[in-house]
Amino acid sequence: MTQAQFGTVSAAQAEEVARMGDTTFPRLLAKHASERPQAPALREKDLGIWQAISWSALKADVEALACALDADGFKRGMNFALIGENRPRLYTAMIAVQTLGGIPVPMYQDAVAAEMVFVFQNAEIAFGLVEDQEQVDKLLEISPQCPLLQHIYFDDPRGLRNYSDARLASYDQLLARGRDLIKGKPGFFEQKLAEGSPDDTAAMFYTSGTTGNPKGVIHGNRNLIAMSAVASQMEHLQPSEEILAYLPMAWIGQNIFSYSQWLVNGFTVNCPESSDTVLSDMREIGPTYYFAPPRVLEGLLTQVTIRMEDAAPIKRRMFHYFMDVAKRVGGRILDGDGSVGMGDRIKYFLGRLLVYGPLRNTLGMSKIRVAYTAGEAIGPDLFVFYRSLGINLKQLYGSTETAVFVCIQPNGQVKADTVGPAVKGVEIKVSDSGEILIRSPGLLREYYKNPVATAEVKDPQGWYHTGDAGYFDQDGHLKIIDRAKDVGKMAGGAMFAPKYIENKLKFFPYIKEAVAFGDGRDQVMAFINIDFEACGNFAERRNLPYAGYVDLAGRAEIYALIKDCVEKVNADLAADPMMADSQIHRFLILHKELDADDGELTRTRKVRRGAIGDKYKALVDALYGGKQRQFIETAVKFEDGRSGSVSAELAIEDARTFSSAAARQAA
């Protein structure tokens, strides 16, 4: 029994989508090298200069690497670790591994050594390529627990001159050896291409998971390539596209956009110089195809807000005036709505000259033709802000297990509160319990060595149980409410959707993260993480001294600032009959930023709500117990690996709530 089902797929359509994936990633590389040998495949900014790698040069490096790895004993079916920032050499190694029938396993570069142990043991990894000394040190640290690890290759040799471990070799040494070996093996690459199959395993991605050990999601060439081709066809992607690869390679979203779709379409992937230079590199490249999770878009908006607060009064007034115009008509103009009047069009045109155009240029978004956001729900206000600037930002829905592309908003049918209809080849239904089920050519084959977990999410009829709660609107567009396990009920029976509330809070530039509590309770309470940069700027403009995060977070002026944000969210919630009972009654500002190293966030920065509730139970109890202050001491891990603690006495603030009528007046 289901509430609704959309996207029923005919046998002919299923066959067409499967045919789109009837190749392998190494064969796609060979195709581009043959058809467009001198076109740029990759660019990397090194010492301030963009260096291009052509398709023919990339193919030659892949051949040499594959030959050297084969000589070192790497064989079909073996797993290969890749750890580091986006670097052309990691992409090259990924194709070389697939050429040999191996399985790349990208891992989060910011994970601490202890977090890597499970993956290396579970995947029985003997070979790996890492970016630099930091990652080499991690692998050497865990090697006693991972005795199979015998080959560690590194890209950047700085700091490694005096390392004498026999398992270590540089990428340059591996490549040079491969170039010598390939001379004596004519036809080696072509033979390996012929041995490969579209149904070979192409990659394994370990889910970050909000509880327990990560699970290895196995994807084949066919399903990754087919779904990438479906989305590329829908958006008319061309070889001329430029994209910036700046997100973790371990996240399947990054792999789909700057690896799978890259090889499907043959466009150019640009790797920034470092994580600190992404915004300036983006302005230089001017990507035409862009992807950003909500947290990145929130960060960019925070920077814009800070700059406007520092601007002259006349510039601030002009900005706010034209942004009001943009929010009213910008999205409609972008969608080609002919009902927008001439007066508003003239105002929007002036706004584009004076505000929107310069702002898009500052953000590096002047040339964007299509942009996506996904990974978690985006606040409607944040989404509308970018579209109002004329940026064709669209929401999509998917996950690691579905090869990302499940729903995409078509041009002209973009809504702030939905993720669009199912893409070609995908079926979706919503169960009576409200859970979203998916059947797609892009579904995972299985969780690695975990048949029990596979059976829990993939039923005999081929339906993948997402764990997400949602429903279809009248146009067949899917609306995501929250994770099904996170959607609860207030004590009075009203729905409690914590992520929905948290996203509304995070629209404000002064709030970096939020955690809402209310399931089974009579009221909603919240933890707030301030944005240190935005709140620091606020304090400095008012000559308010502070000695660090803890000091700033505890200031009465910051509490007043955050209280205003919370009450604006309450007014918005009160105007929605479904969410009126979810207004926030009390909140506190945490004394530390939530951190993945402390087990409070996943590596993709998703809140581990249960872990946070347990860890800070004293604070939750204080919120619901009516206390005005509560002392807390928390163990933390510092960036240099040391452990310590942070303590503070936190103030607890009451927030104003609204009736429906009062909410309309407040709005």
C-alpha positions in Angstrom: 0.0 0.0 0.0 1.3 3.4 -0.9 0.1 7.0 -0.8 1.2 7.8 -4.3 3.6 6.7 -7.0 5.2 8.8 -9.8 7.7 8.1 -12.5 6.4 4.7 -13.6 9.1 3.4 -16.0 8.3 1.5 -19.2 10.4 -1.4 -20.4 11.6 0.7 -23.3 12.7 3.6 -21.1 14.5 1.2 -18.7 16.4 -0.3 -21.6 17.3 3.2 -23.0 18.7 4.3 -19.6 20.6 1.0 -19.2 22.1 1.5 -22.7 23.4 5.0 -21.7 25.6 3.2 -19.2 26.9 0.6 -21.6 30.6 1.5 -21.3 33.3 2.0 -18.6 35.1 5.0 -17.3 38.5 4.1 -18.9 36.7 3.7 -22.2 35.2 7.1 -21.9 38.7 8.5 -21.3 40.0 6.8 -24.4 37.1 8.2 -26.4 37.9 11.8 -25.4 41.6 11.3 -25.9 40.9 10.1 -29.4 38.3 12.7 -30.4 39.7 15.8 -28.6 43.3 15.0 -27.7 44.5 18.6 -27.0 41.4 19.8 -25.2 41.9 20.5 -21.5 40.7 17.6 -19.3 41.9 19.0 -16.0 43.4 22.2 -14.7 45.2 22.7 -11.4 46.3 26.0 -9.8 49.9 25.6 -8.6 51.9 28.5 -7.2 49.3 30.9 -8.6 49.3 29.6 -12.1 46.7 27.4 -13.8 48.2 24.4 -15.4 46.2 22.4 -18.0 46.4 18.7 -18.7 45.0 17.6 -22.0 43.0 14.4 -22.6 45.8 12.8 -24.5 48.3 13.6 -21.7 45.9 12.3 -19.1 45.5 9.0 -21.1 49.2 8.6 -21.3 49.6 9.0 -17.5 46.8 6.6 -16.8 48.4 4.0 -19.1 51.7 4.4 -17.2 50.2 4.3 -13.8 48.1 1.2 -14.6 51.2 -0.6 -15.9 53.2 0.3 -12.7 50.4 -0.7 -10.4 50.1 -4.0 -12.2 53.8 -4.6 -11.8 53.4 -3.9 -8.1 50.8 -6.7 -7.8 47.6 -4.7 -7.9 45.0 -7.0 -9.5 41.3 -7.0 -10.6 38.9 -6.9 -7.7 41.3 -5.3 -5.3 40.4 -2.1 -3.4 42.5 1.0 -3.6 42.4 3.9 -1.1 42.5 7.5 -2.4 42.9 10.3 0.3 43.4 14.0 -0.3 42.0 17.2 -1.6 40.9 17.4 -5.2 44.1 16.8 -7.2 44.5 15.8 -10.9 46.8 13.0 -9.8 44.1 11.4 -7.6 41.7 11.5 -10.5 44.4 10.0 -12.8 45.0 7.2 -10.3 41.2 6.5 -10.0 41.0 5.8 -13.7 44.2 3.7 -13.6 42.7 1.6 -10.9 39.5 1.1 -12.8 41.5 0.2 -15.9 42.9 -2.7 -14.0 39.5 -3.8 -12.8 40.2 -2.5 -9.3 37.9 -0.5 -7.1 38.8 3.0 -5.9 37.8 3.8 -2.4 38.0 7.6 -1.8 38.2 8.6 1.8 37.7 11.9 3.7 41.0 13.8 3.9 40.0 15.4 7.2 39.3 12.1 9.0 41.6 11.4 11.9 43.7 8.3 11.7 41.5 6.2 14.0 38.5 6.8 11.8 40.3 5.2 8.9 41.1 1.9 10.6 37.6 0.4 10.0 37.6 1.2 6.3 41.1 -0.2 5.7 40.2 -3.4 7.7 36.8 -3.8 6.2 37.9 -3.3 2.6 41.1 -5.2 3.1 43.1 -2.4 1.4 46.7 -3.1 0.5 47.3 -0.1 -1.9 46.7 3.6 -1.5 47.6 7.0 -2.9 47.6 10.0 -0.6 48.1 13.6 -1.1 50.9 14.6 1.3 52.8 14.1 4.5 49.8 14.5 6.7 48.0 11.6 5.1 51.2 9.5 5.0 51.5 10.0 8.7 48.0 8.8 9.3 48.5 5.6 7.3 51.8 4.8 9.0 50.1 5.4 12.4 47.3 2.8 11.6 49.5 0.3 9.7 50.0 -1.9 12.8 46.2 -2.4 12.9 46.1 -2.8 9.1 48.8 -5.3 8.2 47.6 -5.8 4.6 48.6 -2.2 3.8 51.9 -2.6 1.9 52.0 0.1 -0.8 51.6 3.8 0.1 52.1 6.2 -2.8 52.2 10.0 -2.2 51.7 13.0 -4.4 53.4 15.9 -2.6 56.9 14.9 -1.4 57.4 17.9 0.9 58.4 16.8 4.4 58.9 13.2 3.4 62.6 13.3 2.4 63.9 11.4 5.5 61.1 8.8 5.6 62.7 5.4 5.0 59.7 3.1 5.2 60.0 0.5 2.4 56.2 0.7 1.7 56.5 4.4 0.6 57.0 5.5 -3.0 56.2 8.9 -4.6 53.7 9.3 -7.4 56.6 10.6 -9.6 58.5 7.4 -9.1 55.5 5.3 -9.8 54.8 7.3 -13.0 58.4 7.2 -14.2 58.6 3.4 -13.7 55.3 2.9 -15.5 56.5 4.9 -18.5 59.5 2.7 -18.8 57.4 -0.5 -18.3 54.8 0.5 -20.9 57.4 0.6 -23.6 57.8 -3.1 -23.4 54.1 -3.8 -23.2 52.5 -2.6 -26.5 48.7 -3.0 -26.4 48.6 -3.3 -22.5 46.1 -0.5 -22.1 43.9 -1.7 -25.0 43.9 -5.2 -23.5 42.8 -3.9 -20.1 40.0 -1.8 -21.8 38.7 -4.9 -23.5 38.7 -6.9 -20.3 36.6 -4.3 -18.5 32.8 -4.5 -18.5 30.1 -1.9 -17.8 28.9 -4.3 -15.0 32.3 -4.2 -13.2 32.4 -2.5 -9.9 33.5 1.1 -10.5 33.9 2.5 -7.0 33.0 2.1 -3.3 31.9 5.0 -1.2 31.7 4.7 2.6 28.7 6.5 4.0 29.5 8.9 6.8 26.6 7.7 8.8 25.0 9.4 11.8 25.3 6.2 13.9 27.6 3.2 14.0 30.4 2.2 11.5 30.2 3.5 7.9 28.9 1.1 5.2 30.7 0.6 1.9 28.3 1.4 -1.0 29.2 -0.5 -4.1 28.4 1.0 -7.5 29.1 -0.3 -11.0 30.2 1.5 -14.1 26.8 1.1 -15.6 24.7 2.7 -12.9 27.0 5.6 -12.3 27.4 6.4 -16.0 23.8 5.9 -16.8 22.4 8.3 -14.2 25.1 10.8 -15.0 24.1 10.6 -18.7 20.4 11.0 -17.8 21.1 14.2 -15.9 23.5 15.5 -18.5 21.0 15.0 -21.2 18.3 16.8 -19.2 20.6 19.9 -18.6 22.2 19.8 -22.1 25.7 19.6 -20.7 28.5 20.1 -23.3 32.2 19.6 -23.5 32.6 23.4 -23.1 31.4 23.4 -19.5 33.8 24.5 -16.8 33.4 23.2 -13.2 35.3 23.7 -10.0 36.1 20.5 -8.0 36.4 21.7 -4.4 34.3 19.3 -2.3 35.7 16.0 -0.7 36.4 13.2 -3.2 34.9 10.8 -0.7 31.5 12.3 -1.1 29.6 10.8 -4.0 28.2 14.2 -4.9 31.7 15.4 -5.8 32.4 12.2 -7.7 29.3 12.4 -9.7 29.8 16.0 -10.8 33.5 16.1 -11.3 34.3 12.5 -12.2 31.4 10.6 -13.6 29.8 13.5 -15.4 33.2 14.8 -16.4 34.0 11.6 -18.2 30.5 11.3 -19.7 30.6 14.8 -21.2 34.3 15.5 -21.6 34.2 19.0 -20.0 37.0 20.6 -18.0 37.5 20.0 -14.2 39.4 22.7 -12.3 41.1 21.9 -9.0 41.6 24.9 -6.7 45.0 25.7 -5.2 43.8 25.0 -1.7 40.6 25.0 0.3 41.4 28.6 1.4 41.5 29.9 -2.2 38.2 28.4 -3.5 36.3 31.6 -3.8 39.1 33.5 -5.6 39.8 30.5 -7.8 36.1 30.3 -8.6 36.1 34.0 -9.7 39.0 33.3 -12.0 37.5 30.1 -13.6 33.9 31.3 -13.9 32.3 27.9 -13.8 29.3 27.3 -16.0 28.1 24.2 -14.1 28.2 24.3 -10.3 27.2 22.3 -7.3 27.2 23.4 -3.6 25.6 21.8 -0.5 23.5 24.2 1.5 26.3 24.8 4.1 28.5 26.3 1.3 25.7 28.6 0.1 25.1 29.6 3.7 28.8 30.5 4.1 28.7 32.6 1.0 25.6 34.5 2.1 27.3 35.1 5.5 30.3 36.7 3.7 27.9 38.9 1.6 26.1 40.0 4.8 29.3 40.9 6.6 30.5 43.0 3.6 27.2 44.8 3.4 27.3 45.6 7.1 30.7 47.2 6.6 29.5 49.2 3.5 28.6 52.9 3.5 25.0 53.7 4.5 24.0 54.6 0.9 25.3 51.3 -0.4 23.4 49.4 2.3 20.2 51.1 1.5 20.6 50.5 -2.2 21.5 46.8 -1.6 18.4 46.2 0.6 16.1 48.1 -1.8 17.1 46.1 -4.9 17.2 42.8 -3.0 13.6 43.4 -2.0 12.8 43.8 -5.7 14.8 40.7 -6.5 13.1 38.6 -3.9 9.7 39.7 -5.3 10.3 39.2 -9.0 13.8 37.8 -9.6 12.8 34.1 -9.5 9.8 34.7 -11.7 11.9 36.5 -14.3 14.4 33.7 -14.3 11.6 31.2 -14.9 10.3 33.3 -17.9 7.1 34.4 -16.1 5.4 36.8 -18.5 3.2 38.3 -15.9 5.9 40.4 -14.3 5.1 44.0 -15.1 7.3 46.5 -17.0 8.0 48.6 -14.0 9.3 45.7 -12.0 11.4 44.6 -15.0 13.0 48.0 -15.2 13.8 48.0 -11.5 15.2 44.5 -11.8 17.3 45.5 -14.8 18.8 48.5 -12.8 19.3 46.1 -9.8 21.3 43.8 -12.1 23.5 46.6 -13.1 24.1 48.0 -9.7 23.8 45.0 -7.3 23.0 41.6 -8.7 25.7 41.6 -11.4 28.5 42.8 -9.2 27.4 40.4 -6.4 27.4 37.4 -8.8 30.8 38.4 -10.0 32.1 38.6 -6.4 30.7 35.1 -5.7 32.3 33.7 -8.9 28.8 32.9 -10.3 28.7 35.3 -13.3 28.8 32.5 -15.9 26.8 29.8 -14.2 24.2 28.2 -16.5 22.9 25.6 -14.1 23.7 25.1 -10.4 22.5 22.4 -8.0 22.2 22.1 -4.3 21.7 18.9 -2.5 23.1 16.8 0.3 20.6 18.0 2.9 17.5 20.2 2.9 18.1 23.9 2.0 16.1 26.6 3.7 13.5 28.2 1.3 14.8 31.7 2.2 18.3 30.8 1.2 17.2 29.1 -2.0 15.1 32.1 -3.0 18.0 34.5 -2.3 20.2 32.9 -4.9 17.5 32.5 -7.5 16.5 36.1 -7.1 20.0 37.1 -8.2 19.4 35.4 -11.5 21.4 32.3 -10.6 19.7 29.2 -12.0 20.0 27.3 -8.7 17.9 24.1 -8.6 17.4 21.4 -6.0 18.0 17.8 -6.6 17.4 14.7 -4.5 19.4 11.6 -4.1 21.9 9.8 -1.9 25.1 7.8 -2.0 22.9 4.7 -2.5 21.1 6.1 -5.5 24.0 7.5 -7.5 22.7 11.0 -6.6 20.2 11.6 -9.4 16.6 10.7 -8.3 14.7 14.0 -8.7 15.8 17.2 -10.4 13.8 20.4 -10.8 13.2 21.1 -14.5 13.8 24.7 -15.8 10.7 26.7 -15.4 9.3 24.4 -12.7 11.5 25.4 -9.8 9.9 25.5 -6.4 11.5 26.5 -3.1 9.8 23.7 -1.1 10.2 20.7 -3.5 13.0 18.8 -5.2 11.2 18.2 -8.5 9.9 15.1 -10.2 11.7 11.8 -10.8 14.3 11.9 -13.6 14.0 9.5 -16.6 14.3 5.9 -15.6 13.4 6.4 -11.9 10.3 5.3 -10.0 9.3 6.8 -6.7 6.5 5.9 -4.3 5.6 7.0 -0.8 4.5 4.4 1.7 1.6 4.7 4.0 4.1 5.6 6.8 5.4 8.5 4.7 8.7 6.9 3.7 10.1 7.5 0.2 10.9 4.4 -1.8 13.0 4.4 -5.0 13.6 2.0 -7.8 16.3 3.2 -10.2 19.1 2.0 -12.5 21.4 4.0 -10.2 20.8 2.0 -7.1 23.6 0.5 -5.1 24.4 -3.2 -5.7 24.9 -3.9 -2.1 26.7 -2.8 1.1 30.1 -4.3 1.1 30.2 -7.4 3.3 27.0 -6.5 4.9 24.0 -8.5 3.5 21.9 -7.7 6.6 22.1 -4.0 6.0 21.5 -4.5 2.3 18.3 -6.4 2.9 17.1 -3.7 5.3 17.2 -1.0 2.6 16.6 -3.0 -0.6 13.6 -5.2 -0.8 13.1 -8.2 -3.2 11.1 -6.0 -5.6 14.1 -3.7 -6.0 12.7 -0.8 -4.0 15.3 1.1 -2.0 13.9 2.3 1.3 15.5 5.8 1.8 14.6 6.5 5.4 13.4 10.0 4.2 9.9 11.2 4.9 8.0 13.2 2.2 5.1 13.5 -0.1 4.1 14.5 -3.7 2.5 17.8 -4.4 -0.3 18.3 -6.9 2.2 18.6 -9.8 4.0 15.4 -9.0 7.0 17.1 -7.4 8.5 15.5 -4.4 8.7 17.4 -1.1 11.1 16.2 1.6 10.1 16.8 5.2 13.0 15.3 7.1 14.7 12.0 7.8 11.8 9.6 8.7 13.5 8.6 11.9 13.9 12.3 12.9 10.3 13.3 12.2 8.4 13.0 15.5 5.4 14.3 17.3 5.1 16.9 20.0 3.3 15.8 23.2 0.1 17.4 21.9 0.3 15.3 18.6 1.6 18.0 16.3 4.4 17.1 13.8 7.9 17.8 14.8 10.5 18.1 11.9 13.8 19.3 13.5 15.7 19.8 10.2 13.0 22.1 8.9 13.4 24.3 12.0 17.2 24.1 11.9 17.4 25.2 8.3 15.2 28.2 9.0 17.6 29.2 11.8 20.7 28.7 9.6 19.4 31.2 7.0 20.6 34.0 9.3 24.3 34.7 8.8 24.9 34.8 12.6 23.9 31.2 13.0 26.2 28.5 11.7 24.5 25.4 13.1 21.4 24.6 15.1 20.0 21.5 16.9 16.3 21.4 17.7 14.7 19.2 20.4 11.0 18.5 20.8 10.0 15.0 20.0 7.6 13.8 22.7 7.9 17.1 24.5 5.4 19.9 24.9 7.7 22.6 23.6 10.7 23.0 21.2 14.1 24.0 22.5 17.3 24.6 20.5 21.1 24.7 20.7 22.7 27.4 18.6 26.2 27.5 17.2 27.1 31.1 16.3 29.0 31.9 13.1 32.3 33.2 14.6 33.2 35.4 11.7 29.8 37.0 11.3 29.3 37.5 15.1 32.9 38.7 15.5 32.3 41.3 12.8 29.1 42.3 14.6 31.0 42.7 17.8 33.9 44.6 16.3 31.7 47.2 14.6 30.2 47.9 18.1 33.6 48.0 19.8 32.7 44.9 21.9 35.8 43.1 23.1 36.0 39.3 23.2 38.8 36.8 23.9 37.7 33.9 21.6 34.7 31.8 20.7 33.6 31.0 24.3 33.7 34.6 25.4 32.0 35.9 22.3 29.2 33.3 22.4 28.4 34.2 26.0 28.1 38.0 25.5 24.6 39.5 26.2 24.7 41.4 23.0 25.2 38.2 21.0 22.3 36.5 22.9 20.1 39.5 22.0 21.2 39.2 18.3 20.4 35.5 18.2 17.2 35.9 20.1 16.0 38.3 17.4 16.8 35.6 14.8 14.9 32.9 16.7 11.8 35.1 17.1 11.8 35.8 13.4 11.8 32.1 12.8 9.0 31.7 15.3 6.9 34.3 13.5 7.5 32.4 10.2 6.6 29.0 11.8 3.4 30.4 13.4 2.2 31.4 9.9 2.4 27.8 8.8 -0.5 25.7 10.3 1.6 22.5 10.0 4.5 24.0 12.0 2.9 26.5 14.3 3.3 24.3 17.4 7.1 23.9 16.6 8.0 27.4 17.7 11.2 27.6 19.8 10.4 28.5 23.4 14.0 28.5 24.8 17.5 28.3 23.5 21.1 28.5 24.4 24.3 29.2 22.6 26.8 26.4 22.8 30.3 27.1 24.2 32.0 25.3 21.3 31.4 24.7 17.6 30.0 21.3 16.8 32.8 19.3 15.2 33.1 16.0 13.3 36.3 15.2 15.2 34.2 15.3 18.5 31.6 13.0 17.1 28.9 15.7 16.8 28.8 16.0 13.0 29.3 13.5 10.2 32.2 14.2 7.7 29.6 15.8 5.4 28.6 18.1 8.4 25.2 16.5 9.1 24.2 16.8 12.7 24.4 13.6 14.8 21.3 14.7 16.7 21.1 11.6 19.0 24.8 11.8 19.9 24.5 15.5 20.7 21.4 14.9 22.8 23.3 12.3 24.8 26.5 14.2 25.1 24.8 17.4 26.3 22.0 15.8 28.3 22.7 18.2 31.1 22.0 21.2 28.8 18.8 19.6 27.4 17.6 19.0 30.9 18.4 22.6 31.9 16.4 23.9 28.9 13.3 21.8 29.8 13.8 22.2 33.6 13.4 26.0 33.5 16.9 26.8 34.6 18.5 30.2 33.6 22.1 29.0 33.6 23.9 25.7 33.3 27.6 24.8 33.7 29.1 22.4 31.2 32.6 21.0 30.6 33.2 19.2 27.3 36.1 17.1 26.0 37.5 18.2 22.7 40.1 17.2 20.1 42.3 20.0 18.7 43.6 20.2 15.2 47.1 19.1 16.2 45.7 15.9 17.7 45.9 16.9 21.3 42.9 16.4 23.6 41.5 18.9 26.1 38.4 20.4 27.5 36.3 23.5 27.2 34.0 24.6 30.0 31.6 27.5 30.5 28.5 28.5 32.3 25.8 28.9 29.6 22.9 31.4 29.8 19.5 30.1 28.7 17.2 32.5 27.0 13.4 32.6 26.6 12.1 33.4 23.1 8.8 35.1 22.2 6.3 32.9 20.4 3.4 34.0 18.2 -0.2 33.2 17.5 -1.2 32.9 13.8 -2.6 36.5 13.8 0.4 37.9 15.5 2.7 36.1 13.1 1.0 37.7 10.1 1.6 41.1 11.7 5.2 40.4 12.5 5.8 39.2 8.9 
